Amino acid sequence: LCTIIHYLVHGQLGWFGLTIACVLPGYVAQLLSILWFRADGRPPGCSLLTLHLLQLGLWKRYWDVFRMMARMGGGTRAGEVLTQHGDVCVLRLLEALLQTLPHLLLQAYVIVAVDPAGFIPGVSAGLSLLSLAWALVSYSRFACLLKPGHLCPPAAAILCLLLWRTGMLGTRVLALVFFARLYSFWVLAVAGVHWLLMSFWLVAQQTDIVAQPCRWRLFNCLLGAVYIFCYINVRPGPSKHRVAVFYAVSTQDFQYSTWM
């Protein structure tokens, strides 16, 4: 919001419009949140719809989880808390990928190519990077809690995971932004090749997280686009070989970008 006001006050209407455009995809997560509330037997009223319209629906879900944990007697409702926590983690990750990531790319490009001394875009880009990294860490933490016999990771492990995600995303975003500054729209070709490779790789793995064939193809295509920036494990079992393949392709992609 501060970034939007900053561009409007300084008359930078182009960046103002693009920043607003980055906000709109976040309503996909808000819409899913409303649909999930209805599926859980909680028809959304006017107040709940207003919160989602203001993009505060996920904050409402976080509040519900905290309130449920505070009222939980012993461990009788631990499964319900975990389910609600999982819903908000998945929705938060979707919102971060659809809204925070495009905003991060846009503000990083402004800092690198347009206004290196811009304080507001710089702070906005840094907070977006931390927000995206934390969404990935929260999802990983929830996936760990789902495994039988696994306890909540300690704070040191979560901090290390946050630093790893932040460094990986930051270097990837900067590489794409610098490439876009030097070669303009050629960055779309590099990102497109990477997206196709990752999408075909996901199809070859027969990821069965989505049952319907049409939605399964769409899911693989969307996840392939996410793999341009980071790796998300969506399959059970050891993932070290899949992570090795991802980083091998990413390294070759980066070397090709540097060569160009």
C-alpha positions in Angstrom: 0.0 0.0 0.0 2.8 2.4 0.8 4.5 1.6 -2.5 1.3 2.3 -4.4 0.9 5.7 -2.6 4.6 6.4 -3.3 4.2 5.9 -7.0 1.0 7.9 -7.1 2.5 10.9 -5.2 5.5 11.0 -7.4 3.5 10.8 -10.6 4.9 7.4 -11.7 1.7 6.2 -13.1 3.2 3.3 -15.0 4.7 1.7 -11.9 1.6 2.7 -10.0 -0.6 0.6 -12.4 1.8 -2.3 -12.5 2.0 -2.5 -8.7 -1.8 -2.5 -8.4 -1.9 -5.3 -11.1 0.4 -7.4 -8.8 -2.2 -7.1 -6.0 -5.1 -8.6 -8.0 -3.9 -12.2 -8.3 -4.0 -12.4 -4.5 -7.8 -12.6 -4.7 -7.5 -16.1 -6.0 -6.3 -17.2 -2.5 -9.1 -15.1 -0.9 -11.7 -16.8 -3.1 -10.4 -20.2 -2.3 -10.6 -19.3 1.4 -14.2 -18.3 1.1 -15.0 -21.6 -0.8 -13.2 -23.6 1.9 -15.1 -21.8 4.7 -18.3 -22.8 2.9 -17.1 -26.4 2.4 -16.4 -26.6 6.2 -20.0 -25.7 6.9 -19.4 -22.0 7.7 -21.4 -19.9 5.2 -19.6 -16.6 4.9 -21.5 -13.6 6.1 -21.1 -9.9 5.3 -18.2 -9.4 7.8 -16.3 -12.4 6.5 -16.8 -11.4 2.9 -15.6 -7.8 3.7 -12.5 -9.2 5.3 -11.7 -11.2 2.2 -12.4 -8.3 -0.1 -9.9 -6.3 1.9 -7.5 -9.3 1.6 -7.6 -10.0 5.3 -9.2 -13.4 5.0 -6.0 -15.2 5.8 -5.5 -13.1 8.9 -8.9 -14.2 10.0 -7.9 -17.8 9.5 -4.7 -17.3 11.5 -6.8 -15.7 14.3 -9.1 -18.7 14.3 -6.1 -21.1 14.6 -4.6 -19.2 17.5 -8.0 -18.9 19.3 -8.6 -22.7 18.8 -5.1 -23.5 20.2 -5.8 -21.3 23.2 -9.2 -23.0 23.9 -8.0 -26.5 23.1 -8.4 -28.8 26.1 -5.5 -31.3 26.1 -5.0 -32.9 22.7 -8.6 -33.7 21.9 -8.8 -31.2 19.0 -5.2 -31.4 17.9 -6.2 -32.9 14.5 -8.7 -30.1 13.9 -6.0 -27.5 14.7 -3.6 -29.1 12.3 -6.2 -29.2 9.6 -7.0 -25.5 10.0 -3.3 -24.7 10.2 -2.7 -26.6 7.0 -5.4 -24.7 5.2 -4.0 -21.4 6.1 -0.4 -22.5 5.2 -1.5 -23.6 1.7 -3.5 -20.5 1.1 -0.7 -18.3 2.4 1.8 -20.0 0.0 -0.6 -19.6 -2.9 -1.1 -15.9 -2.1 2.7 -15.4 -1.8 3.4 -17.1 -5.2 0.6 -15.2 -7.0 0.9 -11.8 -5.4 4.1 -11.4 -3.4 6.4 -12.9 -6.0 5.3 -10.7 -8.9 5.5 -7.6 -6.6 9.0 -8.6 -5.6 10.1 -8.9 -9.2 8.6 -5.6 -10.1 10.1 -3.7 -7.2 13.5 -5.4 -7.6 13.5 -4.3 -11.2 12.7 -0.7 -10.2 15.6 -0.7 -7.7 18.1 -2.1 -10.2 17.1 -0.4 -13.5 15.1 2.7 -12.6 15.6 4.2 -9.2 18.6 2.7 -7.3 18.1 5.2 -4.4 14.4 4.5 -4.0 13.8 3.8 -0.3 10.1 2.7 -0.4 10.5 0.3 -3.4 13.6 -1.1 -1.7 11.9 -1.7 1.7 8.9 -3.2 -0.2 11.1 -5.6 -2.1 12.9 -6.7 1.1 9.7 -7.3 3.0 8.2 -9.2 0.0 11.3 -11.4 -0.1 11.0 -12.2 3.6 7.2 -12.8 3.2 7.7 -15.2 0.4 10.5 -17.0 2.2 8.4 -17.3 5.3 5.4 -18.7 3.3 7.7 -21.4 2.0 9.1 -22.2 5.4 5.6 -22.4 6.9 4.5 -24.8 4.2 7.6 -26.9 4.8 7.0 -26.9 8.6 3.4 -28.0 8.1 4.5 -30.8 5.7 6.9 -32.0 8.3 4.2 -32.0 11.0 2.0 -34.3 8.7 4.6 -37.0 8.7 4.0 -39.8 11.3 6.3 -39.5 14.3 7.7 -36.1 13.4 7.6 -33.3 15.9 7.7 -29.5 15.3 11.1 -28.5 14.0 13.2 -26.5 16.5 13.6 -22.7 16.2 17.2 -23.1 15.0 16.1 -25.4 12.1 13.3 -23.0 11.1 15.8 -20.0 11.1 18.3 -21.9 8.9 15.5 -22.9 6.6 14.3 -19.3 6.4 17.9 -18.1 5.6 18.2 -20.7 2.9 14.9 -19.8 1.3 15.7 -16.1 1.4 19.2 -16.6 -0.1 17.9 -18.9 -2.8 15.0 -16.6 -3.8 17.1 -13.4 -3.5 19.8 -14.6 -5.8 17.3 -16.1 -8.3 15.3 -12.8 -8.5 18.4 -10.7 -8.8 19.8 -12.9 -11.6 16.5 -12.5 -13.6 16.3 -8.8 -12.9 19.8 -8.1 -14.1 19.2 -10.3 -17.1 16.0 -8.3 -17.9 17.9 -5.0 -17.5 20.6 -6.1 -20.0 18.6 -8.1 -22.5 15.1 -6.9 -22.0 12.5 -9.4 -23.2 15.0 -12.2 -23.8 14.5 -13.0 -20.2 11.1 -14.4 -21.2 12.8 -16.9 -23.5 15.1 -18.1 -20.8 12.3 -18.3 -18.2 10.1 -20.0 -20.8 12.7 -22.7 -21.5 13.1 -23.3 -17.8 9.3 -23.5 -17.3 8.9 -26.0 -20.1 11.7 -28.2 -18.8 10.3 -28.2 -15.3 6.7 -28.8 -16.5 7.7 -31.8 -18.6 9.8 -33.1 -15.6 6.8 -32.9 -13.3 4.6 -34.7 -15.9 7.3 -37.5 -16.1 7.1 -37.9 -12.3 3.3 -38.6 -12.5 2.5 -36.3 -9.7 -0.9 -37.5 -8.5 -1.8 -34.7 -6.1 -4.6 -33.7 -8.4 -7.0 -36.4 -9.7 -8.7 -34.9 -12.7 -6.5 -35.0 -15.9 -7.3 -31.4 -17.0 -6.6 -30.0 -13.5 -3.5 -32.3 -13.2 -2.0 -30.7 -16.4 -2.8 -27.2 -15.1 -1.2 -28.0 -11.8 2.0 -29.2 -13.4 2.1 -26.1 -15.6 1.6 -23.8 -12.6 4.2 -25.6 -10.5 6.6 -25.6 -13.4 6.4 -21.8 -13.4 7.0 -21.7 -9.6 10.1 -23.9 -10.2 11.7 -21.0 -12.1 12.3 -19.5 -8.7 12.3 -22.2 -6.0 11.7 -25.9 -5.4 8.6 -27.1 -3.6 8.2 -30.7 -2.7 4.7 -32.0 -3.4 5.4 -35.7 -3.3 5.9 -37.9 -0.3 9.1 -39.7 0.3 12.8 -38.7 0.1 13.3 -35.7 -2.2 17.1 -35.4 -2.4 17.3 -36.8 -5.9 14.6 -34.4 -7.1 16.3 -31.5 -5.4 19.6 -32.4 -7.1 17.9 -32.4 -10.6 16.2 -29.1 -9.9 19.5 -27.4 -8.9 21.3 -29.0 -11.8 18.8 -27.5 -14.3 18.8 -24.2 -12.4 22.6 -24.0 -12.5 22.7 -24.7 -16.3 20.0 -22.1 -16.8 22.0 -19.5 -14.8 25.2 -20.3 -16.8 23.3 -20.0 -20.1 22.0 -16.6 -18.9 25.5 -15.5 -18.0 26.9 -16.6 -21.3 24.3 -14.6 -23.2 
